[in-house]
Amino acid sequence: MSTESKKSGPRFALGVSVVVILALALLAWLHHARRVSNRVLVTNVGNDAPRPILSNNSPIVTNAPRLASVRLEEMYASAKTAPDAQAARQRLAELRAAFFAMPTNAASAAIRQFLDSKADAPTHLGFRLAATGWLDEAPTLRTFLLDELARIDPTAAADYSKIVLASMDSADEWAVALRNLAQGDSSPAGRGLLQQKANEMLRQEAWQQNPSVGFLEAFDVSVFLGGTNLMPALSDLVRRQDNSAVAHAAYLALDRLVINDPALTLGTLAAAPDLMQGRELTRANYFARADVRDPQQRQVLESYLLNPQIGPAELNTFAGIYPNANYMISRNLLTPSPTPDHASLVQRDAESLRVLQDWLADPRFAKVRPDLEKARARLDGFVRQAKGN
């Protein structure tokens, strides 16, 4: 053995020691990263949990891309074998917490990559909305991930919606994709695409025949868009006597369009009576929402009452509910469900009563006087009660 080789012996031993120490340090770091990520998964499980502020040298940040991919792969395998809804709910909550503990770009890229794979798994859960419009429950892993993508990266979610909406694979996925597009792309092109795809969805017969909850919830997109372009599709579905679930969803969407823009919507129904052919009593409910404090609405309502094509049954239904103050409270994908306060309803009743008395004295309304008298008697009782008489 040479002198040089003898002198290298201690340096070799020292090198081995350094490698061992570094290896142990790496193992300790990985163990720490796993413990930190596990703590995040346990604590941040709420639907609206805030995103943690992480430093650049955090183990979660430096290891985010790999953690995102691993978590998704684990979740896919886990979701396929989840024994029940409770287990699936916990695993989805853990996955949500993992996403919110990562940088936005890493979580967004991991979700989009998984969605591109077309892999999916049922969750044993329903399609249920939270008050915020996010999903409180998702029926599949893909639906869950589309919802999560919008929470994490709205712009990327809107862009990815265009991929989902390019083919009609899942009504539930379309519901979330339409919401994501509406929230993440307010450009004229985005709104145009939203209206086009909403119309396609409403007219998709396969989804009509076996409507999922997501399909029915997606009718709210029509309310979000407003206007009259989707009214023909909605009125077609309202008239579907063989499909009560779809007819009811369309009825509610049209009703909320009336509430949001009564003069425009009621004017359209008056100009195109065939839209509600066979559902005339439903049309009476819509026109009973007219608020005569607004000159435009009063004009539309007077034209409706003076229309000779309005039959006795429809007028009787109108008189029995006017002014319609029934409001549905619901959780919706995109729009709120506002309801008037008590003071506003009292003022509306008082003005409606005054206008009814004017109509009763007007010879033009002679043919509908019995129905107007019925409505006047009801309103007179409401107004007296409000005054404490």
C-alpha positions as CSV (number, residue, x, y, z in Angstrom):
1,M,0.0,0.0,0.0
2,S,1.4,3.4,-1.0
3,T,1.8,6.4,1.3
4,E,-0.9,8.3,-0.6
5,S,-3.3,5.5,-0.2
6,K,-2.7,5.3,3.5
7,K,-3.4,9.1,3.8
8,S,-6.7,8.7,1.9
9,G,-8.1,6.2,4.4
10,P,-9.2,8.8,7.0
11,R,-10.6,11.1,4.2
12,F,-12.6,8.1,2.9
13,A,-14.0,7.3,6.3
14,L,-14.9,11.0,6.8
15,G,-16.7,11.0,3.4
16,V,-18.7,7.9,4.4
17,S,-19.7,9.6,7.6
18,V,-20.8,12.8,5.7
19,V,-23.0,10.7,3.3
20,V,-24.6,8.9,6.2
21,I,-25.3,12.1,8.1
22,L,-26.8,13.7,4.9
23,A,-28.9,10.6,4.3
24,L,-30.2,10.8,7.9
25,A,-30.9,14.5,7.5
26,L,-32.9,13.9,4.3
27,L,-34.9,11.1,5.9
28,A,-35.6,13.5,8.8
29,W,-36.7,16.2,6.4
30,L,-39.0,13.9,4.5
31,H,-40.5,12.7,7.7
32,H,-41.0,16.3,8.8
33,A,-42.6,17.2,5.5
34,R,-45.1,14.3,5.8
35,R,-45.9,15.3,9.3
36,V,-46.6,18.9,8.3
37,S,-48.7,17.9,5.3
38,N,-50.7,15.5,7.5
39,R,-51.3,18.2,10.1
40,V,-52.7,20.5,7.3
41,L,-54.9,17.7,6.1
42,V,-56.5,17.2,9.5
43,T,-57.0,20.9,10.3
44,N,-58.1,22.5,7.0
45,V,-61.0,20.4,5.9
46,G,-63.8,23.0,5.5
47,N,-65.3,23.9,2.2
48,D,-64.2,27.5,2.6
49,A,-60.9,27.0,4.4
50,P,-58.5,29.8,3.8
51,R,-55.3,29.1,1.9
52,P,-52.3,29.0,4.3
53,I,-49.5,31.5,3.8
54,L,-46.4,29.4,3.3
55,S,-42.7,30.5,3.2
56,N,-40.6,29.7,0.2
57,N,-38.5,27.2,2.1
58,S,-41.5,25.3,3.5
59,P,-41.3,21.5,2.8
60,I,-44.8,21.6,1.3
61,V,-43.9,24.4,-1.2
62,T,-40.6,22.9,-2.3
63,N,-42.2,19.5,-2.7
64,A,-45.5,20.7,-4.0
65,P,-45.6,19.2,-7.6
66,R,-44.7,15.7,-6.4
67,L,-47.1,16.0,-3.4
68,A,-50.0,17.1,-5.7
69,S,-49.5,14.2,-8.1
70,V,-49.1,11.6,-5.3
71,R,-52.1,12.9,-3.5
72,L,-54.3,12.7,-6.6
73,E,-53.1,9.2,-7.4
74,E,-53.7,8.1,-3.9
75,M,-57.1,9.7,-3.9
76,Y,-58.1,8.0,-7.2
77,A,-57.2,4.6,-5.8
78,S,-58.8,5.4,-2.4
79,A,-62.0,6.7,-4.0
80,K,-62.5,3.6,-6.0
81,T,-62.4,1.5,-2.8
82,A,-64.2,3.9,-0.4
83,P,-66.8,1.7,1.4
84,D,-69.4,4.4,2.0
85,A,-70.2,8.1,1.7
86,Q,-68.7,8.9,5.1
87,A,-65.3,7.5,4.1
88,A,-65.4,9.3,0.7
89,R,-66.3,12.6,2.4
90,Q,-63.3,12.4,4.7
91,R,-60.9,11.5,1.9
92,L,-62.2,14.4,-0.3
93,A,-61.8,16.8,2.6
94,E,-58.2,15.6,3.1
95,L,-57.6,16.1,-0.6
96,R,-59.1,19.6,-0.5
97,A,-56.8,20.5,2.4
98,A,-53.8,19.2,0.5
99,F,-54.6,21.4,-2.5
100,F,-55.0,24.5,-0.3
101,A,-51.7,23.8,1.3
102,M,-49.9,23.9,-2.0
103,P,-49.0,26.9,-4.3
104,T,-51.8,27.7,-6.7
105,N,-49.9,26.8,-9.8
106,A,-48.9,23.3,-8.5
107,A,-52.4,22.4,-7.4
108,S,-54.0,23.8,-10.6
109,A,-51.6,21.9,-12.9
110,A,-52.0,18.6,-11.0
111,I,-55.8,18.8,-11.2
112,R,-55.8,19.6,-14.9
113,Q,-53.4,16.8,-15.6
114,F,-55.6,14.4,-13.8
115,L,-58.7,15.6,-15.6
116,D,-56.9,15.1,-18.9
117,S,-56.4,11.5,-18.0
118,K,-60.2,10.9,-18.1
119,A,-59.9,8.8,-15.0
120,D,-62.8,8.9,-12.6
121,A,-64.4,7.2,-9.6
122,P,-67.7,7.5,-7.8
123,T,-67.8,9.0,-4.3
124,H,-71.1,7.6,-3.0
125,L,-72.2,11.2,-2.5
126,G,-74.8,13.3,-4.2
127,F,-74.6,16.6,-6.1
128,R,-75.3,19.1,-3.4
129,L,-74.7,22.8,-3.3
130,A,-73.4,24.9,-0.4
131,A,-74.9,28.4,0.2
132,T,-71.9,29.8,-1.7
133,G,-72.6,27.9,-4.9
134,W,-69.7,25.6,-4.4
135,L,-70.3,21.9,-4.2
136,D,-70.9,20.6,-0.7
137,E,-71.0,17.1,-2.1
138,A,-69.8,15.8,-5.4
139,P,-70.9,12.5,-7.0
140,T,-67.7,11.7,-8.7
141,L,-64.0,12.5,-8.3
142,R,-63.9,14.5,-11.6
143,T,-66.9,16.6,-10.5
144,F,-65.1,17.3,-7.2
145,L,-61.9,18.3,-9.0
146,L,-63.7,20.6,-11.4
147,D,-65.2,22.3,-8.4
148,E,-61.8,22.5,-6.6
149,L,-60.1,23.9,-9.7
150,A,-62.5,26.9,-9.6
151,R,-61.8,27.5,-6.0
152,I,-58.0,27.4,-6.6
153,D,-57.6,29.0,-10.0
154,P,-60.8,30.5,-11.5
155,T,-59.2,31.5,-14.8
156,A,-57.8,28.1,-15.4
157,A,-61.1,26.6,-14.4
158,A,-62.9,28.8,-17.0
159,D,-60.4,27.7,-19.7
160,Y,-60.8,24.0,-18.8
161,S,-64.6,24.4,-18.9
162,K,-64.3,24.8,-22.7
163,I,-62.7,21.3,-22.8
164,V,-65.5,19.8,-20.8
165,L,-68.2,21.6,-22.8
166,A,-66.7,20.4,-26.1
167,S,-68.4,17.0,-25.6
168,M,-71.5,15.9,-23.7
169,D,-70.1,13.2,-21.5
170,S,-71.6,14.1,-18.1
171,A,-74.5,16.5,-17.2
172,D,-73.0,16.9,-13.7
173,E,-69.7,17.9,-15.1
174,W,-71.4,20.3,-17.5
175,A,-73.2,22.0,-14.6
176,V,-69.9,22.7,-12.8
177,A,-68.2,23.7,-16.0
178,L,-71.0,26.2,-16.9
179,R,-70.7,27.7,-13.5
180,N,-66.9,27.9,-13.8
181,L,-67.1,29.5,-17.2
182,A,-69.6,32.1,-15.9
183,Q,-67.5,33.0,-13.0
184,G,-64.1,33.0,-14.6
185,D,-64.7,34.5,-18.1
186,S,-66.9,37.6,-18.3
187,S,-65.7,38.5,-21.8
188,P,-68.3,38.8,-24.6
189,A,-66.9,35.7,-26.1
190,G,-67.2,33.8,-22.8
191,R,-70.7,35.0,-22.3
192,G,-71.6,34.0,-25.8
193,L,-70.2,30.5,-25.3
194,L,-72.0,30.2,-22.0
195,Q,-75.4,31.0,-23.6
196,Q,-74.7,28.6,-26.5
197,K,-73.8,25.7,-24.2
198,A,-76.7,26.4,-21.8
199,N,-79.1,26.2,-24.7
200,E,-77.5,22.9,-25.9
201,M,-77.8,21.5,-22.4
202,L,-81.5,22.4,-22.0
203,R,-82.2,20.7,-25.3
204,Q,-80.2,17.5,-24.7
205,E,-82.9,14.9,-24.8
206,A,-80.8,12.1,-23.2
207,W,-80.2,14.3,-20.1
208,Q,-83.9,15.3,-20.1
209,Q,-85.0,11.7,-20.0
210,N,-82.9,10.7,-17.0
211,P,-82.1,14.1,-15.3
212,S,-79.3,14.1,-12.8
213,V,-79.3,16.6,-9.9
214,G,-76.5,18.5,-11.6
215,F,-78.5,18.8,-14.8
216,L,-81.5,20.3,-12.9
217,E,-79.2,22.7,-10.9
218,A,-77.7,23.9,-14.2
219,F,-81.0,25.6,-15.1
220,D,-79.8,28.4,-12.9
221,V,-77.4,29.4,-15.7
222,S,-80.4,30.6,-17.5
223,V,-81.3,32.9,-14.6
224,F,-77.7,34.1,-14.5
225,L,-77.7,35.0,-18.2
226,G,-81.1,36.7,-18.0
227,G,-82.7,38.1,-21.1
228,T,-85.1,36.2,-23.3
229,N,-82.9,34.0,-25.6
230,L,-83.3,30.9,-23.5
231,M,-87.0,31.4,-22.9
232,P,-88.1,29.2,-25.8
233,A,-86.1,26.2,-24.5
234,L,-87.4,26.7,-21.0
235,S,-91.0,27.1,-22.1
236,D,-90.7,23.9,-24.1
237,L,-89.6,22.0,-21.0
238,V,-92.3,23.7,-18.8
239,R,-94.9,22.1,-21.1
240,R,-93.4,18.6,-20.7
241,Q,-96.2,16.8,-18.9
242,D,-94.3,13.5,-19.1
243,N,-91.3,14.8,-17.1
244,S,-92.2,16.5,-13.9
245,A,-88.7,17.0,-12.6
246,V,-87.5,18.8,-15.7
247,A,-90.8,20.8,-16.0
248,H,-90.5,22.0,-12.5
249,A,-86.8,23.1,-12.9
250,A,-87.8,25.0,-16.0
251,Y,-90.8,26.5,-14.2
252,L,-88.6,27.8,-11.4
253,A,-86.0,29.2,-13.9
254,L,-88.7,31.1,-15.8
255,D,-90.2,32.3,-12.5
256,R,-86.9,33.7,-11.4
257,L,-86.5,35.4,-14.7
258,V,-89.8,37.1,-14.1
259,I,-88.8,38.2,-10.7
260,N,-85.4,39.5,-11.9
261,D,-86.7,41.4,-15.0
262,P,-90.6,41.3,-14.9
263,A,-91.3,43.9,-17.6
264,L,-89.1,42.2,-20.2
265,T,-90.0,38.6,-19.4
266,L,-93.8,39.2,-19.0
267,G,-93.7,41.3,-22.2
268,T,-92.2,38.4,-24.0
269,L,-94.8,35.9,-22.7
270,A,-97.6,38.3,-23.7
271,A,-96.2,38.8,-27.2
272,A,-95.7,35.0,-27.7
273,P,-98.7,33.2,-26.1
274,D,-97.7,29.9,-27.7
275,L,-94.7,29.8,-25.3
276,M,-97.1,28.7,-22.5
277,Q,-99.6,26.8,-24.6
278,G,-101.1,24.1,-22.4
279,R,-99.7,25.7,-19.2
280,E,-102.0,28.8,-19.1
281,L,-102.5,28.5,-15.3
282,T,-98.8,28.6,-14.8
283,R,-98.7,31.8,-17.0
284,A,-101.3,33.3,-14.6
285,N,-98.8,32.8,-11.8
286,Y,-96.1,34.6,-13.7
287,F,-98.3,37.6,-14.5
288,A,-99.5,37.8,-10.9
289,R,-96.0,38.8,-10.1
290,A,-96.3,42.1,-11.9
291,D,-95.8,45.1,-9.6
292,V,-98.1,48.0,-10.7
293,R,-95.8,50.5,-8.9
294,D,-93.7,50.2,-12.1
295,P,-95.4,51.8,-15.1
296,Q,-94.0,49.3,-17.5
297,Q,-95.2,46.4,-15.5
298,R,-98.6,47.9,-15.1
299,Q,-98.9,48.4,-18.8
300,V,-98.0,44.8,-19.5
301,L,-100.4,43.6,-16.9
302,E,-103.3,45.7,-18.3
303,S,-102.7,44.3,-21.8
304,Y,-102.7,40.8,-20.4
305,L,-106.0,41.3,-18.5
306,L,-107.6,42.9,-21.6
307,N,-106.5,40.1,-24.0
308,P,-109.6,38.3,-25.1
309,Q,-107.6,35.1,-25.6
310,I,-107.1,34.7,-21.8
311,G,-109.6,32.2,-20.7
312,P,-111.8,32.1,-17.5
313,A,-109.7,29.5,-15.7
314,E,-106.6,31.5,-16.2
315,L,-108.2,34.7,-15.0
316,N,-109.6,32.9,-12.0
317,T,-106.1,31.6,-11.1
318,F,-104.6,35.1,-11.5
319,A,-107.3,36.6,-9.2
320,G,-106.6,34.0,-6.6
321,I,-102.9,34.8,-6.2
322,Y,-102.4,38.4,-7.3
323,P,-100.1,40.0,-6.3
324,N,-98.0,36.8,-6.2
325,A,-95.8,37.0,-3.1
326,N,-94.6,33.3,-3.1
327,Y,-90.9,33.1,-3.2
328,M,-88.7,30.0,-3.3
329,I,-85.6,29.9,-1.2
330,S,-82.9,27.8,-2.7
331,R,-79.1,27.3,-3.0
332,N,-78.1,28.0,-6.6
333,L,-75.0,27.5,-8.7
334,L,-74.7,31.2,-9.6
335,T,-77.5,33.4,-8.5
336,P,-78.9,34.5,-5.1
337,S,-82.6,34.0,-4.2
338,P,-83.7,37.4,-3.0
339,T,-87.0,37.9,-1.2
340,P,-88.8,41.2,-0.5
341,D,-89.0,42.4,3.0
342,H,-92.3,42.9,4.9
343,A,-92.4,46.6,4.4
344,S,-92.1,46.3,0.6
345,L,-94.8,43.7,0.4
346,V,-97.2,45.9,2.5
347,Q,-96.5,48.9,0.1
348,R,-97.0,46.7,-2.9
349,D,-100.3,45.3,-1.6
350,A,-101.6,48.8,-0.9
351,E,-100.8,50.1,-4.4
352,S,-102.1,46.9,-6.0
353,L,-105.4,47.5,-4.2
354,R,-105.6,51.1,-5.3
355,V,-105.0,50.2,-9.0
356,L,-107.6,47.4,-8.8
357,Q,-110.2,49.9,-7.6
358,D,-109.2,52.1,-10.7
359,W,-109.7,49.1,-13.0
360,L,-113.0,48.2,-11.4
361,A,-114.2,51.7,-12.3
362,D,-112.8,51.5,-15.8
363,P,-115.3,50.3,-18.5
364,R,-112.5,48.6,-20.4
365,F,-112.3,45.9,-17.7
366,A,-116.0,45.1,-17.5
367,K,-115.5,41.6,-18.8
368,V,-113.0,40.7,-16.1
369,R,-114.7,42.6,-13.3
370,P,-115.8,39.5,-11.4
371,D,-112.2,38.3,-11.2
372,L,-110.9,41.7,-10.3
373,E,-113.5,41.9,-7.5
374,K,-112.2,38.6,-6.2
375,A,-108.7,39.9,-6.1
376,R,-109.8,43.2,-4.6
377,A,-111.5,41.4,-1.7
378,R,-108.4,39.4,-0.9
379,L,-106.1,42.5,-1.0
380,D,-108.5,44.6,1.1
381,G,-108.2,42.0,3.8
382,F,-104.4,42.0,3.6
383,V,-104.2,45.8,3.7
384,R,-106.6,46.0,6.7
385,Q,-104.6,43.4,8.5
386,A,-101.3,45.3,7.9
387,K,-102.9,48.5,9.3
388,G,-104.1,46.5,12.4
389,N,-107.8,47.0,11.5
